[in-house]
Amino acid sequence: MQDCTREGARLLLLAKSNHVASQFRSLIRASSIALDVLPLNRIEVCDDVKELVELVAKQARKAKMELDPNDERESRKLDSVLRQFEKGIEPDVKTMQEILKYLEIKTWSDCNKEIKVLEDEIEFDCDEREVPLLSSLMGFMNYSRVVIFEKLDFFNTGQSPSRCSTEMMITCINLEDFRCPISLELMMDPVTVSTGQTYDRISIKKWLKAGNMICPKTGEKLTNTELVPNTSLKRLIQQFCMDNGVSLSISGRDISRTIVPGSSAAAHATQFLSWFLTHKLVFGTEEQMNKAAYEIRLLARSNIFNRACLIEVGTIPPLLDLLGSNDKSTQENAISALLKLSKHAMGPGIIMENRGLVPILMALKKGVTLEIRQIAAAIIFYLSSVKEYRKEIGENHEVIPGLVELVKEGTSHGKKNAVVAIFGLLLHPSNHIRVIQSGSVPALVAILASSDKHELITESLAVLAVLAEKVDGANAILKATNSLQLITGLLQSVTSNAGKEHCASILLSLCVNFGSDVVGVLSKDTTLMPLLYSLLTDGTSHASKKARFLIKVLHDFNETRASGALKGSSVPQERATQLCFDERV
């Protein structure tokens, strides 16, 4: 009954119309049997009720609940189209239009709603046995959205679905909102309590089981123990995890499952679409090129098979050409589509082979909007994830300064893209000096000093930890304003284990490279030693090693200073350097 009233489920219900009719037949048959055996004479009810029960039982015996002839006709058409897709035959568009007209799917947006419902069914709600059918229906609707509906009707209202899609919402949401206030871990099954606060189901159930009847976050008394699933937040979290390669232990769809298509019909529909879109990118009008880029952006968003098809037919070169467009929408759709394709194993290679670094760099430096510049930084990160390209990218004298500039003036999302891209480039030794000369260290230290960039702290510390391993990098860090105090302070305040490890690594590298000059300053900080001892038990194995060595260095320094012989206070260079480098190598 919920499916029958669900907006955007028209195609799904048509495909299941026979099943729905059979479900109603079973329900009525069961009701008829139950009323027939009901011992009315033994139940103390009035005659009017008995008469009503007998009437319902009689009607139930006579009811047939046959499938509507029109539904049956259109259902057969749909089956025919899906069989054609399955055989690799491009179906008759006129037949598809007739089905859509019957379902009153009249616009691109109507079509997109149907696709959203099918996506949700596959990702969150369906039985595995239904995946082939749902995937085939997705192929049908994707083909219809691209080929039949040539106009993006949302442009007429000035509201792009991309702006309110999960993908764009994630860039605007503080990722701390995805953490449970109790466990501080990513919420796998978010639920809302009577006070309106959201927690992970496991955590709040433990809280309630312990006899607590107040809201952990607000302290308000809970009026009841009902836990309402927060499905919108759950889907946001799942989409974020899929887009960023985070493993999920919940039943949400793992994007790795999309390496192969859900059905042969879906596979052939995607192949037909890929050729169609490539043709529009090369030979279409400006409006058609823009729409094609936007469709690629949607198709490649969270489906590896779709990405592979789009790359294989050659969509990347014309998308790179579109980056030179002066139209904001076209440039944004092209760069977003390229970002999705760059996540595929084949993507970086095709981009670099087609000299794609140049237009992407132009988008990084002179993108029409800040969002375009930030997406360009993300693409550079994916390009730098391939070992063979790090040297070539770094040798372009504009890339690293462009990323540093984004670190200084981008949004939190853009800064993060730029920082991780710089980290990727640092994995090639020749880029080390380029990163330092670009002024990255002061920009990263400024992030550490900022009170509203907590989500960037760990990434910034990771880059500084790599730079600190060499003398020139360590020197740049020490020259930055209040850098040493900031790093020791973060060792106490940063919440992530990785962040604490990076802090310890930076401090160790500074000691290695500058000996008693740094050790003498650190030994005066009375808060440092307890923090290092806590890392021995609570930190990662790598952090524990570094903390243990730092403790020894500080103890040795204090002993030699007390004896008045500082000449033995230098750090054992070879041993410390090996400890500093071995984990990363």
DRENMARMI-929095 format. One record per residue (C-alpha): residue number from 1; x, y, z. Coordinates in pm, whole numbers, plus 50000, padded with zeros to 5 digits. Each point is the difference from the previous one (the first is absolute). Example, Ala and Ser with C-alpha at 12.3 -4.5 7.8 and 13.67 -1.06 7.14 Angstrom:
BEGIN
seq_east_north_up
1_51230_49550_50780 .
2_50137_50344_49934 .
***
This chain:
BEGIN
seq_east_north_up
1_50000_50000_50000 .
2_50293_50233_50070 .
3_50147_49925_49657 .
4_49667_50080_49832 .
5_49999_50351_50148 .
6_50373_50070_49958 .
7_50088_50292_49775 .
8_50233_49897_49722 .
9_49916_49628_50013 .
10_49776_49985_49692 .
11_50232_49794_49780 .
12_50085_49769_50289 .
13_49632_49931_50068 .
14_49928_49942_49632 .
15_50281_49746_49984 .
16_49858_49829_50311 .
17_49633_50041_49911 .
18_49934_49626_49973 .
19_50170_49944_50333 .
20_49802_50282_50165 .
21_49672_49858_49868 .
22_50090_49654_50130 .
23_50082_50149_50342 .
24_49655_50160_50018 .
25_49839_49672_49890 .
26_50183_49814_50276 .
27_49896_50264_50255 .
28_49632_49980_49902 .
29_50008_49618_49994 .
30_50152_49992_50347 .
31_49737_50248_50123 .
32_49722_49790_49851 .
33_50124_49683_50168 .
34_50046_50175_50335 .
35_49646_50142_49990 .
36_49851_49667_49893 .
37_50142_49817_50302 .
38_49931_50286_50242 .
39_49751_49860_50265 .
40_49763_50297_49999 .
41_49744_49814_50215 .
42_50246_49974_50284 .
43_50097_50365_49993 .
44_49791_50254_50184 .
45_49949_50259_49727 .
46_49684_50168_49879 .
47_49808_49883_49695 .
48_50115_50298_49793 .
49_50360_49895_50041 .
50_49922_49638_49913 .
51_49815_50114_49689 .
52_50295_50217_49897 .
53_50249_49713_50050 .
54_49787_49766_49789 .
55_49974_50262_49726 .
56_50380_50052_49991 .
57_50057_49623_49995 .
58_49760_49962_49708 .
59_50168_50281_49805 .
60_50343_49853_50072 .
61_49893_49663_49854 .
62_49878_50171_49680 .
63_50290_50245_49952 .
64_50251_49912_49728 .
65_50248_50295_50000 .
66_50105_49953_49639 .
67_50279_50211_49851 .
68_49883_50312_49817 .
69_50010_49931_49623 .
70_50186_50327_49935 .
71_50262_49916_50261 .
72_50036_49656_49847 .
73_50049_50146_49651 .
74_50267_50249_50109 .
75_50169_49740_50215 .
76_50042_49779_49695 .
77_50151_50295_49810 .
78_50244_50059_50283 .
79_50102_49633_50004 .
80_50058_50017_49624 .
81_50225_50306_50032 .
82_50202_49841_50282 .
83_50046_49682_49795 .
84_50131_50209_49711 .
85_50251_50169_50228 .
86_50099_49658_50134 .
87_50075_49876_49646 .
88_50205_50310_49922 .
89_49737_50147_49768 .
90_49929_50371_50029 .
91_49622_50018_50058 .
92_49744_50205_49813 .
93_49983_50345_50160 .
94_49634_50036_49904 .
95_49905_49695_50209 .
96_50192_50141_50296 .
97_49822_50332_49959 .
98_49663_49825_50008 .
99_50089_49831_50330 .
100_50117_50329_50151 .
101_49686_50178_49880 .
102_49780_49733_50160 .
103_50189_50044_50328 .
104_49971_50380_49971 .
105_50377_50041_50008 .
106_50012_50323_49800 .
107_50328_50176_50081 .
108_50368_49944_50073 .
109_49929_50062_50369 .
110_49716_49744_50006 .
111_50239_49749_49849 .
112_50272_50086_50250 .
113_49759_49941_50292 .
114_49935_49648_49871 .
115_50375_49937_49982 .
116_50048_50123_50358 .
117_49736_49752_50123 .
118_50167_49713_49815 .
119_50342_50101_50137 .
120_49863_50004_50354 .
121_49838_49659_49951 .
122_50327_49848_49880 .
123_50220_50166_50262 .
124_49788_49975_50312 .
125_49684_49792_49981 .
126_49992_49722_49743 .
127_50055_49626_50013 .
128_50308_49893_49803 .
129_49776_49797_49770 .
130_49831_50320_49885 .
131_50322_50176_49898 .
132_49992_49878_49634 .
133_49646_50133_49946 .
134_50070_50330_50176 .
135_50326_50045_49809 .
136_49819_49937_49670 .
137_49739_50260_50092 .
138_50282_50240_50089 .
139_50148_49941_49654 .
140_49661_50074_49843 .
141_49956_50324_50194 .
142_50359_50118_49954 .
143_49963_49950_49626 .
144_49668_50186_50004 .
145_50139_50289_50204 .
146_50295_50050_49764 .
147_49851_49921_49658 .
148_49630_50085_50025 .
149_50004_50303_50230 .
150_50234_50241_49824 .
151_49926_50298_50224 .
152_50120_50037_50357 .
153_49675_50152_50124 .
154_50144_50105_50339 .
155_50203_50269_49822 .
156_49673_50182_49938 .
157_49946_50041_50373 .
158_50362_50082_50076 .
159_50029_49697_50228 .
160_50240_49726_49906 .
161_49945_49659_50159 .
162_50374_49980_50042 .
163_49981_50278_50254 .
164_49773_49801_50224 .
165_50136_49655_49921 .
166_50178_49791_50259 .
167_50330_50069_49826 .
168_49976_50377_50041 .
169_49843_49984_50345 .
170_50303_49814_50130 .
171_50228_50285_49900 .
172_49788_50238_50209 .
173_49961_49784_50310 .
174_50243_49985_50289 .
175_50112_49637_50004 .
176_49992_50010_50379 .
177_49621_49985_49958 .
178_50048_49642_49880 .
179_50153_49895_50333 .
180_49796_49862_50287 .
181_50012_50241_50299 .
182_50044_49699_50230 .
183_50263_49784_49825 .
184_50147_50279_49779 .
185_50014_49740_49720 .
186_49831_50017_49659 .
187_49631_49917_50042 .
188_49911_49677_49820 .
189_49631_50005_50096 .
190_49900_50353_50111 .
191_49678_50028_50203 .
192_49826_50300_50152 .
193_49868_50011_50359 .
194_49709_50202_50141 .
195_50217_50309_50056 .
196_50083_50017_49629 .
197_50366_49899_50045 .
198_50152_49726_49783 .
199_50222_49714_50119 .
200_50130_49673_49866 .
201_49746_49729_50085 .
202_50248_49774_50179 .
203_50133_50282_50220 .
204_49662_50142_50105 .
205_49860_49651_50069 .
206_50290_49933_50237 .
207_49932_50337_50165 .
208_49632_49919_50049 .
209_50071_49645_50113 .
210_50217_50143_50278 .
211_49688_50170_50138 .
212_50070_50350_49874 .
213_49684_50191_49907 .
214_50156_50332_49904 .
215_50137_50115_49665 .
216_50381_49960_50013 .
217_50059_50318_49801 .
218_49741_50242_50140 .
219_49932_49853_50344 .
220_49624_50022_49937 .
221_49774_49725_50131 .
222_49892_49753_49731 .
223_49620_49980_49974 .
224_50027_49650_49848 .
225_50261_49750_49882 .
226_49885_49989_49638 .
227_50289_50013_49751 .
228_49900_50148_49664 .
229_50231_49907_49707 .
230_50163_50309_49844 .
231_49998_49869_49643 .
232_50108_50327_49839 .
233_50314_50022_50213 .
234_50067_49629_49951 .
235_49998_50040_49624 .
236_50224_50305_50021 .
237_50252_49802_50205 .
238_49982_49703_49766 .
239_50048_50221_49695 .
240_50295_50171_50168 .
241_50157_49662_50077 .
242_49949_49877_49643 .
243_50148_50317_49850 .
244_50305_49990_50229 .
245_50071_49627_50008 .
246_49906_49958_50365 .
247_49905_49646_50090 .
248_49650_49951_50134 .
249_49898_49723_50237 .
250_49633_50071_49938 .
251_49774_49866_49730 .
252_50046_50304_49777 .
253_50124_49933_49651 .
254_50375_49970_49961 .
255_50108_50185_49686 .
256_50243_49717_49922 .
257_49693_49793_49914 .
258_49943_50230_49701 .
259_50315_49878_49826 .
260_49767_49770_49809 .
261_49653_50111_49884 .
262_49690_49878_50184 .
263_49863_49847_49680 .
264_50090_49962_49632 .
265_49716_50237_49911 .
266_50153_50268_50223 .
267_50344_49935_49849 .
268_49881_50044_49641 .
269_49793_50308_50091 .
270_50311_50161_50150 .
271_50207_49916_49693 .
272_49739_50155_49768 .
273_49991_50308_50222 .
274_50378_50034_50006 .
275_50018_50014_49619 .
276_49706_50242_49988 .
277_50158_50236_50253 .
278_50341_49991_49834 .
279_49838_50097_49669 .
280_49822_50293_50167 .
281_50323_50117_50166 .
282_50179_50009_49666 .
283_49730_50108_49753 .
284_49722_50151_50212 .
285_49899_50359_50057 .
286_50129_50181_50310 .
287_49680_49914_50181 .
288_50026_49633_49900 .
289_50364_49987_50109 .
290_49906_50144_50338 .
291_49721_49746_50047 .
292_50228_49714_49891 .
293_50262_50104_50257 .
294_49733_50019_50268 .
295_49863_49655_49909 .
296_50351_49851_50016 .
297_50042_50162_50340 .
298_49686_49823_50123 .
299_50066_49662_49836 .
300_50358_49980_50132 .
301_49918_50123_50350 .
302_50000_49667_50185 .
303_50023_49728_49738 .
304_50333_49852_49895 .
305_49861_49819_49693 .
306_49848_50324_49871 .
307_50336_50175_50043 .
308_50177_49726_49806 .
309_49752_50018_49710 .
310_50021_50380_49980 .
311_50381_49996_50004 .
312_50028_49723_49740 .
313_49789_50182_49741 .
314_50213_50316_50032 .
315_49807_50253_50208 .
316_50308_50137_50179 .
317_50163_50198_49711 .
318_49686_50201_49912 .
319_49931_50060_50370 .
320_50350_50145_50034 .
321_49923_50231_49707 .
322_49688_50124_50179 .
323_50212_50129_50288 .
324_50086_50293_49775 .
325_49635_50107_49983 .
326_49909_50339_50142 .
327_49658_49867_50102 .
328_49989_49934_50374 .
329_49760_49706_49978 .
330_50192_49827_49719 .
331_50335_50038_50175 .
332_49858_49873_50328 .
333_49833_49697_49842 .
334_50312_49912_49799 .
335_50238_50022_50299 .
336_49757_49804_50221 .
337_49966_49728_49735 .
338_50379_49978_49970 .
339_50030_49966_50377 .
340_49772_49695_49995 .
341_50191_49845_49709 .
342_50338_50071_50162 .
343_49900_49769_50285 .
344_50004_49702_49763 .
345_50329_49814_49954 .
346_50009_50095_49631 .
347_49909_50366_50057 .
348_50334_50156_50106 .
349_50187_49833_49714 .
350_49755_50121_49733 .
351_50005_50354_50145 .
352_50380_50019_50002 .
353_50034_49841_49654 .
354_49770_50269_49862 .
355_50204_50281_50161 .
356_49715_50056_50240 .
357_50217_50149_50274 .
358_50011_50334_49814 .
359_49622_50068_49988 .
360_49957_49861_50352 .
361_50272_50236_50124 .
362_49822_50290_49829 .
363_49681_49899_50182 .
364_50195_49990_50326 .
365_50138_50351_49950 .
366_49726_50177_49805 .
367_49684_49794_50043 .
368_49682_50207_49961 .
369_49899_49907_50355 .
370_50183_49895_50315 .
371_49817_49666_49985 .
372_50158_49930_49658 .
373_50347_50078_50137 .
374_49942_49766_50293 .
375_49889_49714_49774 .
376_50310_50054_49785 .
377_50214_49952_50313 .
378_49819_49673_50069 .
379_50077_49878_49647 .
380_50369_50085_50051 .
381_49989_49786_50314 .
382_49869_49701_49800 .
383_50263_50060_49731 .
384_50274_50012_50266 .
385_49876_49672_50144 .
386_50171_49834_49700 .
387_50371_49971_50077 .
388_50111_50055_49640 .
389_49837_50345_49977 .
390_50121_50165_50321 .
391_50331_50119_49856 .
392_49839_50137_49681 .
393_49727_50184_50192 .
394_50249_50148_50247 .
395_50229_50119_49721 .
396_49725_50229_49874 .
397_50104_50309_50192 .
398_49641_50125_50036 .
399_49833_49694_50154 .
400_50132_50006_50358 .
401_49974_50382_50036 .
402_49643_49973_49869 .
403_49917_49741_50267 .
404_50163_50211_50272 .
405_49795_50300_49889 .
406_49685_49790_50044 .
407_50120_49896_50346 .
408_50008_50369_50088 .
409_49669_50116_49854 .
410_49776_49698_49937 .
411_49709_49872_50204 .
412_50061_49717_50246 .
413_49913_49754_49725 .
414_50238_50167_49753 .
415_50282_50028_50252 .
416_49970_49629_50073 .
417_50015_49910_49629 .
418_50311_50215_49959 .
419_50174_49863_50311 .
420_49949_49634_49905 .
421_50116_50077_49644 .
422_50320_50154_50139 .
423_50049_49693_50219 .
424_49964_49775_49694 .
425_50264_50200_49811 .
426_50236_49986_50299 .
427_50023_49625_49954 .
428_50250_50078_49723 .
429_50324_50130_50159 .
430_50068_50264_49734 .
431_49680_50183_50095 .
432_50115_50056_50358 .
433_50194_50319_49933 .
434_49729_50131_49763 .
435_49736_49967_50273 .
436_50218_50191_50247 .
437_50090_50275_49753 .
438_49632_50052_49917 .
439_49933_50129_50352 .
440_49796_49700_50106 .
441_50136_49981_50354 .
442_49867_50339_50122 .
443_49663_49921_49836 .
444_49980_49661_50175 .
445_50106_50142_50334 .
446_49729_50265_49961 .
447_49748_49715_49972 .
448_50134_49851_50324 .
449_49952_50337_50170 .
450_49646_50044_49867 .
451_49718_49914_50240 .
452_49746_49910_49729 .
453_50201_49753_49789 .
454_49998_49693_50227 .
455_49921_49764_49712 .
456_50323_50111_49823 .
457_50237_49959_50293 .
458_50093_49637_49939 .
459_50064_50050_49626 .
460_50211_50312_50064 .
461_50204_49821_50267 .
462_50059_49711_49757 .
463_50157_50233_49744 .
464_50211_50176_50262 .
465_50118_49663_50133 .
466_50135_49909_49656 .
467_50164_50343_49954 .
468_50160_49987_50346 .
469_50196_49688_49910 .
470_50253_50212_49808 .
471_50203_50290_50137 .
472_49856_50261_49766 .
473_49646_49897_50086 .
474_50070_49992_50373 .
475_50161_50342_49975 .
476_49694_50143_49821 .
477_49775_49861_50274 .
478_50209_50151_50278 .
479_49997_50338_49826 .
480_49621_50002_49982 .
481_49836_50205_50276 .
482_49933_49802_50321 .
483_50034_49672_49811 .
484_50167_49806_50282 .
485_49744_50112_50259 .
486_49714_49919_49762 .
487_50124_49647_49932 .
488_50058_49916_50366 .
489_49660_50147_50082 .
490_49834_49790_49730 .
491_50162_49690_50142 .
492_49763_50053_50292 .
493_49692_50137_49823 .
494_49979_49811_49670 .
495_49749_49714_50024 .
496_50117_49763_49728 .
497_50271_49740_50060 .
498_50151_50087_49662 .
499_50022_50367_50101 .
500_50182_49915_50323 .
501_50240_49775_49809 .
502_50078_50279_49751 .
503_50069_50241_50288 .
504_50243_49756_50157 .
505_50163_49942_49661 .
506_50050_50374_49940 .
507_50150_50054_50346 .
508_50233_49703_49954 .
509_50114_50126_49657 .
510_50068_50347_50142 .
511_50210_49845_50273 .
512_50185_49787_49745 .
513_50077_50295_49774 .
514_50080_50267_50260 .
515_50111_49807_50308 .
516_50029_50189_50328 .
517_49860_50322_49851 .
518_49655_49840_49983 .
519_50039_49748_50281 .
520_50085_50282_50239 .
521_49675_50180_49919 .
522_49791_49681_50027 .
523_50156_49904_50334 .
524_49861_50320_50154 .
525_49643_49907_49908 .
526_49868_49823_50311 .
527_49689_49876_49818 .
528_50191_49811_49730 .
529_50132_49702_50196 .
530_49657_49883_50131 .
531_49865_50023_49645 .
532_50282_49784_49868 .
533_49944_49743_50275 .
534_49630_49983_49909 .
535_50099_49923_49640 .
536_50194_49697_50123 .
537_49675_49836_50109 .
538_49725_50170_49801 .
539_50169_50085_49671 .
540_50061_49796_49686 .
541_50304_49772_49985 .
542_50180_50257_49784 .
543_49914_50285_50236 .
544_50112_49791_50296 .
545_50345_49943_49843 .
546_50048_50369_49932 .
547_49877_50099_50346 .
548_50236_49750_50162 .
549_50298_50144_49815 .
550_49900_50360_50077 .
551_49971_49914_50370 .
552_50351_49854_49993 .
553_50133_50310_49822 .
554_49845_50233_50258 .
555_50124_49787_50292 .
556_50354_49990_49858 .
557_49998_50375_49944 .
558_49883_50073_50356 .
559_50261_49766_50147 .
560_50287_50151_49803 .
561_49881_50352_50077 .
562_49988_49915_50370 .
563_50355_49866_49980 .
564_50111_50312_49814 .
565_50121_49805_49696 .
566_49776_50082_49707 .
567_50232_49855_49741 .
568_49824_49665_50036 .
569_49659_50145_49952 .
570_49980_49976_49623 .
571_49750_49757_49855 .
572_50137_49670_49861 .
573_49956_50105_49637 .
574_50014_49666_49818 .
575_49765_49816_50235 .
576_49750_50285_50015 .
577_50001_50052_49624 .
578_49929_49633_49943 .
579_49714_50005_50251 .
580_49858_50312_49836 .
581_50011_49863_49647 .
582_49943_49625_50019 .
583_49622_50007_50048 .
584_49932_50232_49706 .
585_50239_49820_49763 .
***
